[in-house]
Amino acid sequence: MRLAGQTLFIVGRIQGLTRRRLDQLVRAQGAKLATRPAASVTTIVFGHSAISKVLNDGRLRLPTGLSAKAPLISENVLRWQLGLREPPPAVDRSMGWADIERLTGLSRDLAACLVLFDVLEPVDDKFSYRDLVAVREAARLLKRGVLLPDVLEASLALGRRGSHLAEARLTEGPSGELVREIAGQLAELSGQLTMPLDQTPRSIDDLLVDAEQAEEQGDLATAESLYTTAMRADAADPVLPFNLGNVFQAQGRPTEAKIAWQIAVARDPAFAEAWYNLAHAAEDERQTDLAIATYRRAVQAQPDYADAHFNLALLLTQLDRCGEALVTWQRFLELEPSSKQSGTAQKAIALCRMRIQQDKAQAG
């Protein structure tokens, strides 16, 4: 399916994307995000964090208000549609749903749940041999009494580290958690599957919701604690340290804020908003060369990031680097021709052109 004309509702969250950036990417595809479940939603996207919505028989606990006819797609399918991920590789896919059920004994509902959380990656409802191996491993674990959400958590944990359920044999560890079995030895799965969160395990999604709510209410100490806990459990998502850095900044702790934003860009070098915050921090510390380079990283990661273009152009103008500033101002106006800042941009363009002409006259 294509996204153009669709209204999307996200169950859970999409790892590594702030709501602002996700909204921009969706709108660029001619679609829109719904802020709450409603009958107008035409496509439901399940983020990897929404495992808490999965029942052990493969059924899903959907938010009330959504149409039962709206198709469900996975986080990876959304990423492909947004241009953030390559589509599945072109391999032989000759098995259909009936083949998967016949060869593994797994029900259609359970197999569909594995698809929804990207354990399997069919193309046009056709599955590869790798999918078959992954289904068989999932079926083996389920027959042993392992809960479906735990199988999904394990598969996602493997995926975050470049592995796959088709390539790993899992078993239950001494305390009941899933671990890898390698050459007769047990190896832990890093991530929230084996990371106890307080006394009662909670999903990353629940932690993030509570942290964001605490942040909005000004309870920064609680937000800091929740974001920190979530970061320990998920060592890949860049949004967690980004949000934590914002909390540190709000607390007047700029050094810790910068460290958190640096962790965010280390996790995702294309995280434009974190680069923007780092550039702003460098500018505050009068490190102008660093600020310029970092603003450039922000617009390189996100070419339509108007605020980064504006700040970069303003800084270049203040430094009398008018040639560079002029190009950047013009790019800003292409992105935001009617914004409140467009008047500032137009005045700056006139100033830059005047200075460039003066420099030419003096040189001539």
ZIURQUI-V563018 format. One record per residue. N is the residue number from 0. PHI is phi in whole degrees, -180 to 180 (none if undefined). OMEGA is omega in whole degrees, 0 to 359 (* if undefined). BURIAL is 1 if it has 9 or more other ideal C-beta (glycine too) atoms within 8 Angstrom, else 0. Layout:
# ZIURQUI-V563018
n:phi:omega:burial
N:PHI:OMEGA:BURIAL
N:PHI:OMEGA:BURIAL
This chain:
# ZIURQUI-V563018
n:phi:omega:burial
0:none:176:0
1:-109:185:0
2:-84:185:1
3:-54:179:0
4:84:183:0
5:-88:170:1
6:-112:187:1
7:-101:169:1
8:-122:182:1
9:-96:172:1
10:-94:188:1
11:83:180:1
12:-145:177:1
13:-99:187:1
14:-59:172:1
15:85:180:1
16:-123:172:1
17:-73:180:0
18:-60:180:0
19:-60:182:0
20:-69:179:1
21:-61:179:1
22:-62:179:1
23:-62:182:1
24:-66:180:1
25:-66:180:1
26:-64:178:1
27:-64:178:0
28:-92:180:1
29:81:179:0
30:-119:178:1
31:-146:178:0
32:-97:172:1
33:-89:181:1
34:-82:179:0
35:-148:179:0
36:-64:181:1
37:-157:180:1
38:-66:180:0
39:-76:179:0
40:-68:181:1
41:-106:179:1
42:-143:179:1
43:-109:181:1
44:-105:177:1
45:-99:174:1
46:-73:180:1
47:-63:181:1
48:-79:188:1
49:-91:181:1
50:-62:179:1
51:-63:179:0
52:-88:185:1
53:-97:173:1
54:-90:188:0
55:-70:179:0
56:-94:178:0
57:97:176:1
58:-73:185:0
59:-122:175:1
60:-93:181:0
61:-85:175:1
62:-59:179:0
63:-68:178:0
64:103:180:0
65:-90:179:1
66:-71:178:0
67:-69:181:0
68:-89:181:0
69:-67:180:1
70:-68:178:0
71:-104:174:1
72:-130:184:1
73:-90:177:1
74:-61:181:1
75:-67:177:1
76:-63:177:1
77:-61:180:1
78:-61:178:1
79:-62:181:1
80:-66:180:1
81:-88:181:1
82:79:181:0
83:-96:185:0
84:-151:176:0
85:-73:177:0
86:-67:179:0
87:-56:181:0
88:-64:181:0
89:-80:177:0
90:-122:180:0
91:-66:176:0
92:-129:185:1
93:-121:181:0
94:-105:176:1
95:-101:180:0
96:-59:182:0
97:-62:179:0
98:-66:180:1
99:-62:179:1
100:-65:183:1
101:-68:187:0
102:-84:183:1
103:-120:184:1
104:76:181:0
105:-89:181:1
106:-69:178:0
107:-61:180:0
108:-62:180:1
109:-68:179:1
110:-64:179:1
111:-64:178:1
112:-68:176:1
113:-64:176:1
114:-66:184:1
115:-64:178:1
116:-110:170:1
117:61:169:1
118:-70:175:1
119:-114:181:1
120:-132:179:1
121:-72:173:1
122:-123:183:0
123:54:177:0
124:63:175:0
125:-116:187:1
126:-111:179:1
127:-96:176:1
128:-62:178:0
129:-60:176:1
130:-60:181:1
131:-60:179:1
132:-61:180:1
133:-65:178:1
134:-64:180:1
135:-63:178:1
136:-66:178:1
137:-63:180:1
138:-62:179:1
139:-61:180:0
140:-66:180:1
141:-65:179:1
142:-66:178:0
143:-81:178:0
144:100:177:0
145:-70:181:1
146:-72:181:0
147:-57:178:1
148:-57:179:1
149:-70:176:1
150:-64:179:1
151:-64:178:1
152:-58:181:1
153:-64:180:1
154:-63:179:1
155:-67:178:1
156:-63:176:1
157:-64:181:1
158:-62:179:1
159:-64:181:1
160:-113:173:0
161:80:179:0
162:-110:184:0
163:-156:180:1
164:-61:178:1
165:-70:185:1
166:-108:186:0
167:-129:172:1
168:-107:184:0
169:-108:176:1
170:-149:179:1
171:-88:178:0
172:-80:183:1
173:-58:181:0
174:-100:175:0
175:98:180:0
176:-79:177:1
177:-80:178:1
178:-136:177:1
179:-86:175:1
180:-109:184:1
181:-124:179:0
182:51:178:0
183:80:179:0
184:-106:178:0
185:-97:179:1
186:-126:182:0
187:-69:168:0
188:-90:175:1
189:-73:178:0
190:123:190:1
191:-69:179:1
192:-61:181:1
193:-114:182:1
194:-101:179:0
195:-69:179:0
196:-108:186:1
197:59:178:0
198:-87:180:0
199:-115:181:0
200:-58:178:0
201:-132:180:0
202:-74:176:1
203:-60:181:1
204:-61:179:1
205:-64:178:1
206:-61:182:1
207:-65:179:1
208:-60:180:0
209:-66:180:1
210:-65:180:1
211:-64:178:1
212:-65:178:0
213:-62:179:1
214:-63:180:1
215:-64:181:0
216:-85:179:0
217:83:178:0
218:-87:189:0
219:-71:179:1
220:-65:178:0
221:-67:178:1
222:-59:179:1
223:-59:181:1
224:-62:182:0
225:-70:178:1
226:-63:180:1
227:-64:178:1
228:-62:180:1
229:-63:179:1
230:-63:179:1
231:-66:183:0
232:-81:182:1
233:-124:185:1
234:-90:184:0
235:-118:188:0
236:-71:181:1
237:-77:181:1
238:-66:182:1
239:-63:176:1
240:-66:176:1
241:-61:179:1
242:-64:178:1
243:-63:177:1
244:-61:177:1
245:-64:177:1
246:-66:178:1
247:-59:180:1
248:-62:180:1
249:-66:179:0
250:-88:182:0
251:76:181:0
252:-121:188:0
253:-64:181:1
254:-65:178:0
255:-67:177:1
256:-62:180:1
257:-62:179:1
258:-61:180:1
259:-64:179:1
260:-67:176:1
261:-66:175:1
262:-64:180:1
263:-61:182:1
264:-75:174:1
265:-68:178:0
266:-73:180:1
267:-144:181:1
268:-62:179:0
269:-99:182:0
270:-84:188:1
271:-63:183:1
272:-65:177:1
273:-70:175:1
274:-61:180:1
275:-60:179:1
276:-63:178:1
277:-66:178:1
278:-65:178:1
279:-61:179:1
280:-64:178:1
281:-64:179:1
282:-65:178:1
283:-61:181:0
284:-92:178:0
285:63:174:0
286:-94:191:0
287:-66:180:1
288:-62:178:0
289:-65:180:1
290:-61:180:1
291:-62:181:1
292:-63:183:0
293:-78:172:1
294:-59:179:1
295:-65:175:1
296:-63:180:1
297:-65:183:1
298:-78:173:1
299:-68:180:0
300:-70:182:1
301:-138:186:1
302:-60:180:0
303:-98:183:0
304:-81:187:1
305:-63:182:1
306:-61:179:0
307:-68:176:1
308:-61:181:1
309:-62:182:1
310:-63:179:1
311:-64:180:1
312:-62:180:1
313:-64:180:1
314:-66:179:1
315:-64:178:1
316:-66:180:1
317:-63:179:0
318:-89:179:0
319:63:174:0
320:-98:195:0
321:-70:179:1
322:-61:178:0
323:-68:182:0
324:-63:183:1
325:-59:179:1
326:-62:183:0
327:-71:176:1
328:-61:181:1
329:-64:177:1
330:-65:178:1
331:-60:181:1
332:-66:174:1
333:-63:182:0
334:-82:186:1
335:-132:184:1
336:-68:185:0
337:-121:182:0
338:-77:178:0
339:-64:183:0
340:-90:183:1
341:-65:177:1
342:-64:176:0
343:-60:181:0
344:-63:181:1
345:-65:177:1
346:-64:180:0
347:-66:178:1
348:-62:179:1
349:-62:179:0
350:-63:181:1
351:-63:179:1
352:-63:179:1
353:-63:181:0
354:-66:179:1
355:-64:178:1
356:-64:178:0
357:-62:179:0
358:-64:178:1
359:-66:180:0
360:-65:179:0
361:-67:180:0
362:-70:182:0
363:-82:*:0
